[in-house]
Amino acid sequence: MYAVIVTGGKQYKVAEGDIIFVEKLDVEVESEITFDEVLAVGEGENIKIGAPTVDGAVVKGKVLKIGKGKKLHVMTYKPKKNQKRKLGHRQPFTKIQIESIAG
Protein backbone atom coordinates (compact mmCIF):
# COMPACT_ATOMS: atom_id res chain seq x y z
CA MET A 1 0.00 0.00 0.00
CA TYR A 2 1.25 3.48 -0.81
CA ALA A 3 0.13 7.06 -0.29
CA VAL A 4 0.92 10.49 -1.69
CA ILE A 5 1.36 13.08 1.07
CA VAL A 6 2.02 16.82 1.09
CA THR A 7 4.49 18.46 3.48
CA GLY A 8 6.68 21.51 3.12
CA GLY A 9 5.03 22.42 -0.19
CA LYS A 10 6.21 19.17 -1.81
CA GLN A 11 4.51 15.86 -2.60
CA TYR A 12 6.00 12.50 -1.59
CA LYS A 13 4.96 8.99 -2.64
CA VAL A 14 5.50 6.81 0.44
CA ALA A 15 4.98 3.20 1.50
CA GLU A 16 5.28 1.53 4.91
CA GLY A 17 8.92 1.29 6.00
CA ASP A 18 10.14 4.07 3.68
CA ILE A 19 12.59 6.67 4.95
CA ILE A 20 12.09 10.16 3.55
CA PHE A 21 13.87 13.50 3.95
CA VAL A 22 11.43 16.42 4.17
CA GLU A 23 11.72 20.13 4.88
CA LYS A 24 12.49 20.91 8.53
CA LEU A 25 9.49 20.34 10.81
CA ASP A 26 9.04 21.66 14.35
CA VAL A 27 9.10 18.26 16.11
CA GLU A 28 11.35 16.39 18.51
CA VAL A 29 13.57 13.41 17.60
CA GLU A 30 11.98 9.97 18.32
CA SER A 31 8.48 11.52 18.34
CA GLU A 32 5.46 10.42 16.31
CA ILE A 33 4.22 12.59 13.45
CA THR A 34 0.92 12.37 11.59
CA PHE A 35 0.33 13.51 8.02
CA ASP A 36 -3.37 14.11 7.42
CA GLU A 37 -2.98 15.89 4.09
CA VAL A 38 -3.09 12.74 1.91
CA LEU A 39 -3.76 13.23 -1.80
CA ALA A 40 -4.03 9.56 -2.80
CA VAL A 41 -3.95 6.21 -1.07
CA GLY A 42 -4.26 2.63 -2.31
CA GLU A 43 -2.68 -0.41 -3.83
CA GLY A 44 -2.97 -1.93 -7.31
CA GLU A 45 -6.35 -1.04 -8.82
CA ASN A 46 -7.90 0.01 -5.48
CA ILE A 47 -6.79 3.64 -5.39
CA LYS A 48 -8.64 6.48 -3.67
CA ILE A 49 -7.86 9.91 -5.07
CA GLY A 50 -8.97 12.90 -3.05
CA ALA A 51 -10.47 16.15 -4.18
CA PRO A 52 -8.17 17.69 -2.91
CA THR A 53 -7.49 15.24 -0.03
CA VAL A 54 -8.77 11.78 0.92
CA ASP A 55 -11.19 11.92 3.87
CA GLY A 56 -10.04 9.89 6.87
CA ALA A 57 -6.66 8.93 5.38
CA VAL A 58 -3.73 9.23 7.76
CA VAL A 59 -0.03 8.47 7.38
CA LYS A 60 1.96 8.03 10.60
CA GLY A 61 5.72 8.22 10.90
CA LYS A 62 8.55 8.42 13.38
CA VAL A 63 11.14 11.21 13.41
CA LEU A 64 14.62 9.70 13.17
CA LYS A 65 16.83 12.76 12.80
CA ILE A 66 16.85 16.51 12.39
CA GLY A 67 19.91 17.89 10.63
CA LYS A 68 21.43 19.87 7.79
CA GLY A 69 22.32 18.74 4.27
CA LYS A 70 25.65 19.05 2.52
CA LYS A 71 27.03 22.52 1.97
CA LEU A 72 26.28 24.19 -1.34
CA HIS A 73 28.62 26.92 -2.52
CA VAL A 74 27.02 29.90 -4.22
CA MET A 75 29.19 32.37 -6.12
CA THR A 76 28.12 35.73 -7.50
CA TYR A 77 30.38 37.60 -9.89
CA LYS A 78 30.12 40.83 -11.85
CA PRO A 79 32.62 41.08 -14.68
CA LYS A 80 34.82 44.16 -15.09
CA LYS A 81 33.79 45.48 -11.66
CA ASN A 82 36.07 43.34 -9.43
CA GLN A 83 33.01 42.28 -7.47
CA LYS A 84 32.86 38.70 -6.17
CA ARG A 85 30.94 37.08 -3.36
CA LYS A 86 31.04 33.51 -2.11
CA LEU A 87 28.25 32.12 0.08
CA GLY A 88 27.55 28.74 1.59
CA HIS A 89 24.16 27.18 2.34
CA ARG A 90 23.09 24.07 4.26
CA GLN A 91 19.41 23.19 3.91
CA PRO A 92 17.81 21.88 7.15
CA PHE A 93 15.86 18.61 6.90
CA THR A 94 13.87 16.12 8.96
CA LYS A 95 14.42 12.39 8.41
CA ILE A 96 11.19 10.39 8.86
CA GLN A 97 10.41 6.66 8.73
CA ILE A 98 6.86 5.83 7.60
CA GLU A 99 5.24 3.38 10.03
CA SER A 100 1.62 3.02 8.95
CA ILE A 101 -0.84 4.09 6.27
CA ALA A 102 -4.55 4.08 7.05
CA GLY A 103 -7.37 5.12 4.81
FIMARZA-690318 format. One record per residue (C-alpha): residue number from 1; x, y, z. Coordinates in Angstrom, 1 decimal. Last residue first. Layout:
! FIMARZA-690318
+-----+--------+--------+--------+
: num :   east :  north :     up :
+-----+--------+--------+--------+
: NUM :      X :      Y :      Z :
...
+-----+--------+--------+--------+
***
This chain:
! FIMARZA-690318
+-----+--------+--------+--------+
: num :   east :  north :     up :
+-----+--------+--------+--------+
: 103 :   -7.4 :    5.1 :    4.8 :
: 102 :   -4.6 :    4.1 :    7.0 :
: 101 :   -0.8 :    4.1 :    6.3 :
: 100 :    1.6 :    3.0 :    9.0 :
:  99 :    5.2 :    3.4 :   10.0 :
:  98 :    6.9 :    5.8 :    7.6 :
:  97 :   10.4 :    6.7 :    8.7 :
:  96 :   11.2 :   10.4 :    8.9 :
:  95 :   14.4 :   12.4 :    8.4 :
:  94 :   13.9 :   16.1 :    9.0 :
:  93 :   15.9 :   18.6 :    6.9 :
:  92 :   17.8 :   21.9 :    7.1 :
:  91 :   19.4 :   23.2 :    3.9 :
:  90 :   23.1 :   24.1 :    4.3 :
:  89 :   24.2 :   27.2 :    2.3 :
:  88 :   27.6 :   28.7 :    1.6 :
:  87 :   28.3 :   32.1 :    0.1 :
:  86 :   31.0 :   33.5 :   -2.1 :
:  85 :   30.9 :   37.1 :   -3.4 :
:  84 :   32.9 :   38.7 :   -6.2 :
:  83 :   33.0 :   42.3 :   -7.5 :
:  82 :   36.1 :   43.3 :   -9.4 :
:  81 :   33.8 :   45.5 :  -11.7 :
:  80 :   34.8 :   44.2 :  -15.1 :
:  79 :   32.6 :   41.1 :  -14.7 :
:  78 :   30.1 :   40.8 :  -11.9 :
:  77 :   30.4 :   37.6 :   -9.9 :
:  76 :   28.1 :   35.7 :   -7.5 :
:  75 :   29.2 :   32.4 :   -6.1 :
:  74 :   27.0 :   29.9 :   -4.2 :
:  73 :   28.6 :   26.9 :   -2.5 :
:  72 :   26.3 :   24.2 :   -1.3 :
:  71 :   27.0 :   22.5 :    2.0 :
:  70 :   25.7 :   19.0 :    2.5 :
:  69 :   22.3 :   18.7 :    4.3 :
:  68 :   21.4 :   19.9 :    7.8 :
:  67 :   19.9 :   17.9 :   10.6 :
:  66 :   16.9 :   16.5 :   12.4 :
:  65 :   16.8 :   12.8 :   12.8 :
:  64 :   14.6 :    9.7 :   13.2 :
:  63 :   11.1 :   11.2 :   13.4 :
:  62 :    8.6 :    8.4 :   13.4 :
:  61 :    5.7 :    8.2 :   10.9 :
:  60 :    2.0 :    8.0 :   10.6 :
:  59 :    0.0 :    8.5 :    7.4 :
:  58 :   -3.7 :    9.2 :    7.8 :
:  57 :   -6.7 :    8.9 :    5.4 :
:  56 :  -10.0 :    9.9 :    6.9 :
:  55 :  -11.2 :   11.9 :    3.9 :
:  54 :   -8.8 :   11.8 :    0.9 :
:  53 :   -7.5 :   15.2 :    0.0 :
:  52 :   -8.2 :   17.7 :   -2.9 :
:  51 :  -10.5 :   16.2 :   -4.2 :
:  50 :   -9.0 :   12.9 :   -3.0 :
:  49 :   -7.9 :    9.9 :   -5.1 :
:  48 :   -8.6 :    6.5 :   -3.7 :
:  47 :   -6.8 :    3.6 :   -5.4 :
:  46 :   -7.9 :    0.0 :   -5.5 :
:  45 :   -6.3 :   -1.0 :   -8.8 :
:  44 :   -3.0 :   -1.9 :   -7.3 :
:  43 :   -2.7 :   -0.4 :   -3.8 :
:  42 :   -4.3 :    2.6 :   -2.3 :
:  41 :   -3.9 :    6.2 :   -1.1 :
:  40 :   -4.0 :    9.6 :   -2.8 :
:  39 :   -3.8 :   13.2 :   -1.8 :
:  38 :   -3.1 :   12.7 :    1.9 :
:  37 :   -3.0 :   15.9 :    4.1 :
:  36 :   -3.4 :   14.1 :    7.4 :
:  35 :    0.3 :   13.5 :    8.0 :
:  34 :    0.9 :   12.4 :   11.6 :
:  33 :    4.2 :   12.6 :   13.5 :
:  32 :    5.5 :   10.4 :   16.3 :
:  31 :    8.5 :   11.5 :   18.3 :
:  30 :   12.0 :   10.0 :   18.3 :
:  29 :   13.6 :   13.4 :   17.6 :
:  28 :   11.4 :   16.4 :   18.5 :
:  27 :    9.1 :   18.3 :   16.1 :
:  26 :    9.0 :   21.7 :   14.3 :
:  25 :    9.5 :   20.3 :   10.8 :
:  24 :   12.5 :   20.9 :    8.5 :
:  23 :   11.7 :   20.1 :    4.9 :
:  22 :   11.4 :   16.4 :    4.2 :
:  21 :   13.9 :   13.5 :    4.0 :
:  20 :   12.1 :   10.2 :    3.6 :
:  19 :   12.6 :    6.7 :    4.9 :
:  18 :   10.1 :    4.1 :    3.7 :
:  17 :    8.9 :    1.3 :    6.0 :
:  16 :    5.3 :    1.5 :    4.9 :
:  15 :    5.0 :    3.2 :    1.5 :
:  14 :    5.5 :    6.8 :    0.4 :
:  13 :    5.0 :    9.0 :   -2.6 :
:  12 :    6.0 :   12.5 :   -1.6 :
:  11 :    4.5 :   15.9 :   -2.6 :
:  10 :    6.2 :   19.2 :   -1.8 :
:   9 :    5.0 :   22.4 :   -0.2 :
:   8 :    6.7 :   21.5 :    3.1 :
:   7 :    4.5 :   18.5 :    3.5 :
:   6 :    2.0 :   16.8 :    1.1 :
:   5 :    1.4 :   13.1 :    1.1 :
:   4 :    0.9 :   10.5 :   -1.7 :
:   3 :    0.1 :    7.1 :   -0.3 :
:   2 :    1.3 :    3.5 :   -0.8 :
:   1 :    0.0 :    0.0 :    0.0 :
+-----+--------+--------+--------+
***
